[in-house]
């Protein structure tokens, strides 16, 4: 990875104008971003997470040139989005959540038209190559409206890559799609990243972010509340779980002041949640044995990104 970031955001602020005749706090307008700053390393897969309404889409739309910022600065591939908008736009490809292309064009025509918007000469266009890369070569001449949902999503990725941008932004690319399509999309995105494309994604699926992303930024109420390598972020979770199977039936879950939560599970099971800063798994088992329980089996579960997300956002709706 280069020492220069693919995207640099400094004190990015967006306040929307108030509605007509607004009074009180509403007269100031809605603050969508309140001075957000972070870098996206070149060559990384970077996750941008946050509850609904946190400001993620506003930030992406500012980078895409669809929303004007109120204050702060943003650079894409070293180009300031205000002073060098043209080069900044050519350095980034946006894959929106919505399906946006003419349903009466063929996939080949969709890519050719998009390339034309960027002023790419006919002999320099990559339409055939991109259709092959997203496994749509056999649908080259089909109407776009006849494609399946998964094919349309892959066509959006190809459309975003017609001008060979070094940065690809995917806004909720797997929202509402089935498991197989999600797998296909992530295979494609991972392959693009291996080829040198920096990827920024937002996703509702925290497990995806944990498995795919090198770094993650979490935004809540327009503020950056976390920005760390994914492993460090997961390690922030204080709670861990020990799941045990007891030798005999019990009527209620074992309790102890050091347990954050204790619940019965099927087949004589108990799941005990504890603060890893206060206890170890061995100490949890020792407490159970002191209470007279005989343990037949033990498993532990590490913290995951979802637990960290809930802790940091106070339980707001998912990303």
N, C-alpha and C positions, 0 to 999 in steps of 0.2 A: 504494500500500500504506500501511496505517496504521503509525504509529510503535510502537503496542502490538502485541506478538506474538499470533498466534492461539493458540499453545500455548507455555507457559513451563514448563520442567522444570529443577529445581534440586536437585542432589545426590541424585537419585532412587536409592534403594537397595532391593534385595529379596534377602533371604536365606531360603531355604526351610528348614523345620524338618528336622532330621536324622531318618533312619529309626530305629525302635526298636532299642535295644541297640547303636547305632553307637559306634565307638571311634576314638581318634586324630583325624585331620583330619576324618573323616566326622562326628564328633560335633558339629561346628560348623554342619553343614548346608551346602547348596549356595548359593554366592553367585551369583545370576543377574544382578544389576545392582550395580555397585560405585561409586555416587556419580556418576551421569550428569547432565550439565547442558547444555542447549541450548535455543534458542528457534526456533519455526517462524514465519516472517514471515507476516502476514496477506496473503492473495491469491496466495501462492506455490504451486508444486508442489514438494514437499519429499520427497527420497528418504531412506529409512532402510535402510541396507545392513549386512550383516555375515554371517559364516559361520554355518552351522547351529549352533544352540545358543549363539549369541553374546549373546542377551538381547532380541532385537527383539520377539518375540511376548510376552514378559513385560512389556515396556514398553507395548505396545499394550493388553494385557489390563488393566494398571493404569489406563490412561486410560479404558478401557471400563467400569471398575468390576467386573471379573471376578476380579481379583487384588488383594489388599491389599498396599500397599507396606510396607517395614520402616522406612524413614526417607526424609527429603527431602520435597519438595513438587512439586506439578504444578498448573498452572492451565490451564483450557480456556476460551477466550474471556473471560478475566478472572475466571473462577469457580474457586475452589480446590476440588479434587476431594473433600476431606474436609469442609470447612466449608459448601460449597454444592453437594453432590453432584447435586441435582435439576437445577439450572440448567446445571451442567457437562455432565451427560448429554444434555440437550436441545440443547446446542451442537455435538454431535459425532454423526456417523453412521459406523458400522463395517461394512465389507464383508469378511466373513471368507473365508478360503481355502476352507472347506468349504461345501457346498451345504446351507443350513439353512432349510427351510420345509416345511410339510405338503404332501406330493405330491398329496393329494386335494383341495386347495383350488385354485381358479382364480387366475391372476395378480391379478385384481381383488380377490378375497377376501383374498389374502395381504396386499395393500397396505391394504385396509380394516381388517383385524384389527390390523396393525402400528400404524396410525394410532390405533386404539382404545386400544392399550396406552399411547400417549402422551397420552391424554385429549383428542384433537383432535375437535371437534364435527363432526357429519356434513356440515354445510354448508361447513365450512372444509377438508375433506379434498381432496387433490390427486391421487387415484388415477388418474383418466382422463388428467390432464395428464402424470403421470409415466409411465404406460404408453405414451403417444405419444412422450415424450422418449426412451425406451429402445427404441422401435420394436417394441412388443409390443401395440399397440392391437388388432391383428387376432387376437391370442391371448387377448383379455380373458376369455373364458368357457371356455377350454380347461383341462383339468386340468394342474396344474404338472408332474406326472410325465411328461406327453407332450411337454414342451418339449425342444428340443435343448440341448446343453451350453452353447452360446453364449447362448441365450435365458435359461437359468437364471442365468447370470452377470449378464446385464443386469437381470434381475428382482431380484437381490440388491442391485444399485446403487440401483434404484428403491426397494426396501424400506428401504435406509439413508437415503433422502432424504425419507421421508414427513413428517417433522416439520420439514422445511426447515432442516436444520442448516447453519451457516456453514462447518463443517469436515467433510471426508469422509476417512476412513482406509480404505485398501485394503491388505489383508494378502495378499500373493502372488496378486493377482487373475488373472494369466495363467499360473500354474504348470500345466503339463501340457495347455495348450490349443493349438490350431493357429494358424498365422500369421494367417489371416483374422480369427479371433475376437480375437486380440490387437490387430489394427488397429482393429476395431470398438470394442473397449473403450477404447482410448486416444483415439479420436475422441470418444467420449462423455465421458470424463474431461476432455479438453482443452476441450470445450464448456462443461462445468460450471465449470471454472476461469475461462473467459472471462466467465462470468456472475457471478463474484465468489466462488465457493466455494474455500476453501483446501483443497488436496489433500495428504495424506501417504500415501506408498506404500512398501511393501517389494516387492522383486522379485528374482528370480534372474537376470534378464536385464539385465546391466550396460549393454548398448547402449541399452536402453529408458531406464534411469535417466539416462544421459548425454544422450539426445535430449530427454527430457521435463522433467527437474528443474531448477529454478533453483538450489537448494542441496541438498547431500547431507551426511548424517551417517553415519559408519561406526562400528559397535560391534564389538568383538572381546573375547571372554572377559569380558563384562559391563562393559567400559570404553569410553569414547568416545575413539577414536584419531584422528578427523578430523571437522571440521565446517567446510565452506567452500562458497562458490559453486562450482557445478559446473566452470566453466572454470578456476578457480584450482586445483581439485583435480586436474583432468586435466594442468595444467601442471606438477604436482609430479613427474610421471614423468620420470626422468632418461634413460631409454633411448629411442633412436630407431632406425629401420631405413632403410637404403638398399638398394634392390633394383636390381641392374644386370644387363644382358644383355651378355655378352662376345662378341667377334668370333670366337673359336675355342673348341674344346672343351678342358676341363681335367679332370684326374683327381681333384683334391682342391680343397677350398675355400681361397681365399687366407687366410693367417694373418698377424696382426700383434699385437704386444703391446698396442696401443691398442684392438683390437677386443674387445668383450665376447663376441661369438659370430659365427661365419661358417659359412654352410651353402649347399650346392649346391641349386639348384632346377631343374626341367625346362627344356629348351631353352636350355642354356648360361647359365642364370641363377645368380646368387649373391645371397644376402641377408645383409647385414652389420649386426649390432646394435652400437651404440656409445653411450657415455655422452656426452650432449650438453654436459655441463660440461667435457669434456676435448677433444672434437673437434667439427668442423663437417662437414656433408655434403661440402663441397668438399675438406676435408683427407682424408676417406675416399677420395674419387675420386683424389686426388693420390697417395696411398699405393699404390692399385691400379696406376696408370700407372707409378709408379716400379718396381713389381715386374714390369713388362713386359706388363701386360694392356691390350688395346685394348677400349674400352667403346663399345658400339653404342647402348644405351638406359639411361636412369636414371629411377627413380621413388623418392620418399621417402614414408614413412608416419609420421604424427604419433602421438604417444602417445595411448592411449585409457584409459577409466576402468578397464578390466580390468587393465591393467598397474599402475596405481596401487593398485588393490585388492590385487593379489598382493603388491606391495611392502610395503604397510602391514600386511597380515594374516599375512605370512610364508608365503603359499601355502596357507592353510587353505581348506577347501571354500568354494564360492561362496555368495553372500548367501542 
